[in-house]
């Protein structure tokens, strides 16, 4: 496996990356190397697992992953192929004799086949674009997948012939689409995503869906292999109905498409029961709120008798798959900052099967991860705790989960991590119970008080939890108690709690964060004279809101923020999605409200020394937002610096060197004021 080797030259990193090292026990750390498992797929008979083993390629400054295979008892762990290129989307054939997967080539991503008995591989396709949602037909004779199909720009002009050897400007870029760019991708080429099939022995891909609509996401074959159930929005007004989708079926032979649902809201991720009589799918009826709970629905295969079976669970359901009996489904959900795997009968009875799914987001402790189930009910999933990123774990015969791999034994066995502890406290606003976590410095001494570093999560409709986080461990390694709360608006506490930010953001989530700070001060864990605060995206909004509301913090780092809702809303790549679900009306219709909740309205109060950080290619919270804060603070002669990360989108830390840069800049700024 390729490993990341990042030499930490900043003085703030001389102690450790994931924990301070006692000199008498360990050599000083000068490298950063982590691996993590993702997308495990268990064989139909439950004996083998193929998964993607991920690491960082320091030479290319990017993540890289190969497919590996292991027996479910933990033996015979080996690399699937001898190829040293990115591999993903592993999928077992119905009989378990082959594994289809996608892999990068010099021309792009293609489909490959691996034969389990011989270990041979072959390329199956010659595709124009990368395949997604790779799925086997029940008889093992076909593979279905999604792929983007290009279209021409809406207006094509005829330029005069360029003289030989002349250097002209690039041609104009023209669009008439509502969504024409995406953060991390930039300009979106005109076209639509469609479903294709290809023989499992290789050949020509055949397009199954048609029309100027996107057909993306998970889909499912009928047991006889003649029908594919999928989700899309094939309405004439589909661009403006961006939250809406329906479940459809398409006949593979005739390509005839039939709509099976008609609810206002997302109906998606259809899964066909083993007998083909029932379709399960995810949905909610759109009430236009900040957050709505995703529910598990079932209906007859013809679309009749639709009903919700998860109404007794006030948590969003995701990642559904039928059990082999057809009497229930496996699924995942988040509860109080922890991701669970569970089973639900078609009558709605829920049984929790496992905790701690996650660990595939290496930087910060967001929800992530996946699972897979064999025909006999053996479950494999990515397991994570604050002590390690995603490892493989299995559940067999209804017993407790057993961890199979230890991908970072060579690293973490020789590092002392900061201890993560759960904390609960009361909201001073309405008495609600608020959950958070603290990470103490390695070799923590309870007789001392420590500087506090508050890390606010993004979203804001997301959650942090008790999961591995390299960034927060880096902060703790430099001697800070790190506090990361889930204030109101966070998911995993029910629809009502998350929706408290509807038409009220930022709101009392500010109180929830500050109440946590006060709780830690009162407990004598942290020094009230050494408070620091940071956060990115919605966390950057909260950080700016905090220093606009009080002057208790010695320094702040505001990363990729929204400072002005009026300017941000119509510039961001998702500009069309804010009105009414965030605040009533469009900015020009409700100027006062958009301004009221804009942190720029508080900038005249800020006295806290503030670093402002943003990716220069960020299309979600554009650099113009960060610059507004920086320029305002400069004009007011407040201590401030602007850190712009070249080539970085909203996910600043997607490149390993940028992750190091982000943390190093944050720690260097705080160290300046940690006197």
N, C-alpha and C positions, 0 to 999 in steps of 0.2 A: 504494500500500500504506500502511496505517496503520502508524505507527512509535511505539515507546514513547519518550516524552520525560520523563525523570525527573530533576528537578533535585536534585543531590546536595548537601545542605546540611551534612551532617556533615563535620567537619574532616578525618576520615580519608579523605574522597573527593575532596579538592581537587586531587589530582594527576591521577587518571585513573580510569576504570572498567575498561578493558581494557588497562592498561599505562601506566606513567608517561610523561609527555610532556616531552621536552626543550624548555625554554622558547624556546631560540633557533631551534627548528625548527617547533614546533606551537603553536597557540593552546590555552589551558587548556580542558579538556573539561568541559562542563556538561550534557551530555545522554547518555542511554543509548538506543541504537537498534540492534536486531538483527532480522534476518529469517532464516527457515530453510525449506527444502523438506521436504515429507513426502508419503507415499503416492503415489509416481509410478506412472502406468499408461501403458504403451506401446500404441500402436495395433496391431491384428493384422498390418498390413503392415510394421511397424517404422519408420515415417516420422515419427510425431508422438508427443509425450508430453504428457499432461495430469497436473497435479500440484497439490497444495495448497501455496500460498505463505503462510507464517505470519508474524505479527508480534504486537505488543502494542497494545491500545487503551488509552491512558493514561486516557482519560475514564471508561472502564468498568472499568479495572484488571483486564483479562482478556486472554487470548490471542484472536486473531481470524485467520481464514484464508479466502482466496478461491481459486478454481480458476484456474490459468493453463495455457497451452498453448504448446509450443515444438517446432520440428522437431528431429529427432535429430541434425542437423548443426549445431545451435545457432542457426539463423536463425528469424526470424518469431516472436519471443518476445512474447506478448501475453496480456492478461487474457481469460478465457473469456467472461464475461458482464459487463454493465455494472452488475450488482447489487452493493451494498455491505453484504452480510450474510454470515454464516458459510456456507460451502459445503464439502462433503466427500464421501467415498465415490464418487469418479468411477469409472465403469466403461464401457469401450468395448463397443459392440455387436459381435456376431461378425463382421460385415462391415465394421466401422469407420465406418459412416455416421452413428452417433449416440453420444452419451455420456449415460448416465444418472447422476444424482447426487442427493444429499440436501442440503437447505438449510433453514435456520431461517426461520420466518415468525412473525407475531405470535401465531398459534395454536399453534405448535410446529414440529417438523421434518417436512418433506414430501418426496416424490419429484418430481424434475424431469427433463426430457429436453432435450438440446441437439442440434440438427441441424447437422452439421459443414459441409455445403455452403452453407447459408443463414445460419447463426449464430442461428437462431430458438430460443427456449426456451419450454417450456410446463410447467405444473404438472400432474402426473399423478394425484395422490392427495388424499384427505381422511382422514387417519389419526388415530386416537385417541392414539397414542403414537409416539415416534420410531422410524424403521426402522433396522435394522442388517444387516450381512452381505449387502449388495446384490449380486445375481448374475443374469446373463442366462441365459435358456434357449438351447440351441444354435441354434434356428431364429430367434432374435431377436424372437419374438412375445410373450414373457412375461418378467417380472422376478420374481424370488423374493427374499424378505427375511425377517428375523425381527422380531417386534414383541411387546411386553409386552401381556398381556391381564389386566385387573384382575378381582379377585374381592372379594366382601364379607368383612368381618371375621368371625371364627368365632362370635362372640356379638353379637347386635344387640338392644339394649334399647330400650324405648319410654319416652322421657322425657316428663314433663308438658309441656303447651304453654307456651312462653315468653310472658309478658305483652308486649304491644305496647310497644316502646321499651326493654325490659329489656336489660341487659348481663350475660350469663351467661358462665361459664368455658367454655373449649373442651371438646368432648366427650372422654371417656376414649379412650386409645389401647390397643387390646387385640391380643394376638397369641398364637398357640400354635405358632409356627414355630421351628425350631432356629436358622436364620439370619433375623434380623428387622431388622438394621441393617447398614450398610456405611459405612466411612470415606469421607468426601467426598460422601456422598449422604444420610446420616442414616437416618431410619426408612424401611424398605422397604415400599411399598404391597403389600398382599396380591395375589397373582396369579402368572402363569407366562408364560414366553416361548415363542412358537410360530412356525412357519414359515408364510408367506403367499405367494401369487402374485397378480400384477396384470397385466392386459394392458399391453404396452409402449406402446400408444396411450392409456393411461389408463382408468380405470373403477373398479369396486368390487374391493377386496382380498378374496381368498378364503382362509380359514384351512385349511391342509393337515394340520397335526398337531393332536392333541387329547389330553386327559387332564391330570391335575394333575402335570405334569412340565415341566422347562425344556428347551427345544430351542434352544440358542444356539450361537454359534461358526460357523466356516466350514462350508459344505456344497457339494455338487457335483451337477450334472445328469448323467444318462446321455446318451449321444449322441443318442438318439431323443427326448429331452425328456420322456419319460413317467415317469421315476423321479428322485427326489432322494435322495442319500445324505447322511446327517447323523449327528451324535453327540448322545447324551443319556444320562441314567440313568433308565430307566423302571421300575426296581425299586420294590417297595412300601416298601423301606427306604432309599429314595434319599437322604433327608436325612442319614442317618448314614453312608452310603457316599459321602462327599463327594469322595473322590479317584477314585471309579470312574465310568466311562462306557463305553458300547458304541457301535459303529457300526450304524446302522439304515438301511433304505431304506423310502421311502414311495411308493406309487403315487399320482400326482397326481390321477388320475380317481376312483379308488375310495377314496383316503385310507387304504388298508390298509398297516399298518406291520409290517416284518419285521426281527428282530434278526439281525445277521450275525456278531457276536463275543460272547464270553462270558468274557473273561479278567478276573481281579481286578486292577483298575488302570485308568488312563485309556486308552481307545481313542478317538481324536478326529481332527478335521481330515481327513476322507476326501476323496480326489481321484480321479476316474474317469479312466482312461487314454483316449487318443483313440479307440481301437477299442471301448471300453466293456467289455472283457473282464476288466480288472484294477482293483482298488481299492488305492490307496496310502493309508496313514494313519500317524499317530504314536501311540506307545504305550510303556508299560513295565509289567511285572508288578510289582505293589505288594509290596515286601518290608518295608514300614514302616521307612523310614530317614529321616535328615535330608535326603538328596538321592538321586535316582535319575536315571540318564541316559535322556533321551528318545530312543527308537529309531524308525527308519523301517521300517515293515512293508508288505508287499503281500499280497494274497489275490485269489482269483477273485471275480468279481462276485456269486456266490451265497454267499460267505463261506468256501468251501473252500480248502484248500492255503495256509493262512496261514504266512508265514515272515518272519523278520527279515533285512533286507539290509544294515543298517548296523552289524553286530556288530563289525566291525574298526575302527570309529571310536569312540574313547572320548571323545566329545563329544556333547552334546545336539543333536539335529536339530530344526529348526523351519522354518516358512514353505515348505512343499513345493509344487511344481508340476511337472507332466509336461512333458517335451520333446515336440516335435511328432511325433517318430517313435514315441513310446511305449516306447522302449527304456531310458529313464532319467528321472531327476527332478532338477530344480534344488532347492536348499535353502540354508539359512543355518546357521552354527554359530559359536560363540565359541571362540577359541583364544588363550590367554595374553593376555587382555584386549583382543583385537581381533576384530571381527565379520567373518566371511568369507561369501562367496557361492561355492557349489560345485555340481558336478554328480555324481550317483551313478548308475551303471548298475544295472539290476535284478539284476545279479550282485554288486553291492557295490563296484565299482571307483570310487574318488573322485578327481575332478579339481578342484583349487581354481581359481576363476575371478577372484576379486577380493578385496582386503583393504579395510579402512576403511569398512565400511558403518556408518552411525550418524548422530549429530549432531542428533537430534530431541529429546533431553533437554538443554535449554539450560543448566540450573543446574550439574549435576555430571556427571562423565564415565562415565555408565552406558551399557550396551549399548542400542541402539535402531535405528530405521531399517527400510527395506523395499526390495523390488525388484519388477520386473515383466519378463516375457519375451514377445517377439512370436513370431509363427508361424515366422519365419525365424531365431530364436535371438538376436536383438538384445536385450541386457539393459540396463535403466535401473535405477539405484538411488540411494539417498541416501548420499553420500560425505561423510565428515568426518575431519579430522585435528585435532591440538591447535590449529591455526591458524585454523580456520573451522568454523562449524556446518554443518548439512546443506546440501549443494549437489547438483544433479543430475549424474550421471556415466553414461556409456554404454560398453558393450562391444560392438563389432561385429566380425564376421569373426574371432573368437577372438583379437583384438588386446588390448593393454593398455587399461585403463579411461581414458576421456577425460572430463575435467570440462567440463560444458556451461555452467554458470551461475556467476555471481560476485555473489550477491545483496547482499553487504556490502562491496563495493568502496568505496562512499562513506564507510564507517565504518572498516573495518579497515586500509585503505591509509594511514590517518592515525593509526594507533595502533601503539605498540611493545608487543607482547605478551611475556610471560615465556616463555622457552624451556623446552620440556618434554623431559626426558631419561629414558630407561628405566634402571632399576638392578636388578641381581640380587645377592643375597647369600645366605649360608648360615644355616639355622636352627641356633641353639645347642642346641635340644632334640634333634633327630634328624638334622641334617645336610641336610635337604631344601633344594632351591633355591627361594627365595622371590623373587617379582617385585614391583616397585613402580615408581613414577615420581616424579620431582621436577620442580617448576616453579620456575625461578629468577626473581628479580626482573628486570624489564626493565632493560637497560643494566647487566647483571651484571658485577661486577668480581671476577675469580678471585683477586686478591690479598687479598681481604677474607673474613671469615667473617660469616655472616648468622644472624639468629634463625630457628629452625625452627618451622614450624607443621605438625603432623601432622593430616591429615584422614582419619578412619576411615569406610569405606563402610558402607552399611546392608545389610540382608538377614537374616542374614549370608550367605545362599546367593545371592550376586550377585557382580558383578565391576565394578571400575573399569578403565579402559584409556586408551590414547593417543587420546583424543577431546577435542573442544572442551569447555571448561567455563568458564562466565562466573564462577562463584563462586570457583574456585581462582585464576583470573587476577586477580580483585579482591584476593585475599589477597596474591598475589605483587606486585601493583602497590604495595602498602604496605610493601614491603621484606623480606618473608619468603621464605625457601626453603620451599616447600610440598611435603610428602612424603605421597603417597597409595599405600599398599601393598595387595596382594591376599594377605592371610595365609591359612593353611589354613582351609577352609570356603568359600573363594571358588570360583565356577564358572570354567570355561574351562581347567581343568587336569585334568579327568577325574573320574570318580565317586569313586574312592578318596580323592582329595585333598579334595573337597568334603565327603565323608561323615566326615571326621576329627572333626567336631563332634558326631556322633551320641552322645547321652547324655554330652556333654562340652563344653558351651557355657555361658559362655566357658571356654576351655581353653588349649591351647598357641598359639592364635592371638595371645594376649597376648605370648608370647615372640617370635613372628614380627614383630610390630609393633616391639617394643623392640629386636630385633636390627637392624632397619632404621635405627632412630635411632642406635644405636651405630656402624653402618657409616658413616653420614653424618658423625658426629662424628670418627671415626678418619680419614676422608678429608680432614678439615679444611675441609669445606664449610660446616658450621654451628657455632654457638657453643653448647657444652654448658651454659653458664650461662643461655641464653636459649631454653628449650624451651617450646612451647605445644602444646596438644592439643585437638581438637574432633571432632565427628562427630554424625550424627543417626540415630535409630532404633537399629539394631544398632550403628551407629557411636557412638551415645550410650551404649549398654551398654558398649562397649569403652573409651570415654573414662572412664567411671566406674570400670570395673575397673582401668584403668591407674593412676588417681590413688589408688585403694584399695590398690594393690600397691606403689607407690613414690611418693616426694615429689620427683622430679627436675624436674617441670614448674612453671614460674612461674605459670601460670594455665591454666584449662580452661573450655571451653564445652560443656556437656552438652545436646544438643538431643533432644527427644522420646524420652526413654529408657524402657527397662524397668528398674525398680529392684528390684521384688519379683515374682518369677515366680508366687508363690502368689496374690497379689492381682490381678496383670495377667491371668493366664490365664483367669479366669472373668468378666472384665469386658470384654475386648476384643471387637471385632466378629467376630473369627475364633477365638473362645474354644474352639470344638469341635475345632480342628485341632492342638492342641499335644501332648496325651497320646500317649505311645509314640513318636511320630516326633521329639519333642524330648527328653523324659525318660520313663522308664518310669512308666506309670500316671497317674492324675489327682492333683492336688495333695493331696487328703485321703488318698490311698493311699500317697504317697511324699513326705511333708512334708520329710524331711531332705535329699533330693536337690534338690528345688525351692529350698529355702533355701540350700543349699551353693552353687548357681550364681547366686544373686541378689546383685547388687552391693550391696544394702542390708546384706548380711552383713559388708561391708568398710568401712562408713561410719565406723566408729570409728577407722580408720587415716588418713582423709583430712585432709591439712593444706593442700592446694592451693586457692587462691582460685578459686571455681567459679561461673560463671554457669549457671543452669538455664533452658532455653527450651522452650516447648511451645505448640502451637496449642490454643486453647480449645475447639475442636470436634473434637479428635482422638479417634477411636474405635478406632484401632489400638494406640496406646500412650497410654492416657487421661491427662488432666492430673493425675489422682490419683497417677500414678507419679512425675511430675516434682516434685509437691508433697512426696512422701515424702522425696525427696533434699534438697530445699530446707529443709524443716522440720527434718530431722535435722541438717543443717549449721548452721542457725540455733541450734538447741539446744546445739550444740557450740561456738558462737561462732566458726565458721570464716567467713572472708570469702566472702559469697555474695549473689547477687541472683536473683530469679525474674522472667523475661520471659515474659509470656503474650500470645500474638498473637490478637486478637479475630477471630472468624469463620474462623480457619484450621483445616483438618483436618490429617491426618498429613503431607500434602504442603504444608508451610508455605509454600514458595516458589512455589506454583501461581499466585498473584497476583504481578505484577511488583513492586508496592509492598512486598509481604511478603518477596520475595527481597532487595530493597534493605535492608529493615529487619533481616532475619536477618544479612546480612553486616555491616552497619553496627554492630549490637550486638556481634557477635563481635569485630570489629576494635577497637571502642572499649574493650571489656573487656581485650583483650590489650595495647593501647597503655598502659593504666593500669599494667601490670606490666613493660612492655618498657623497663626502665631500664638 
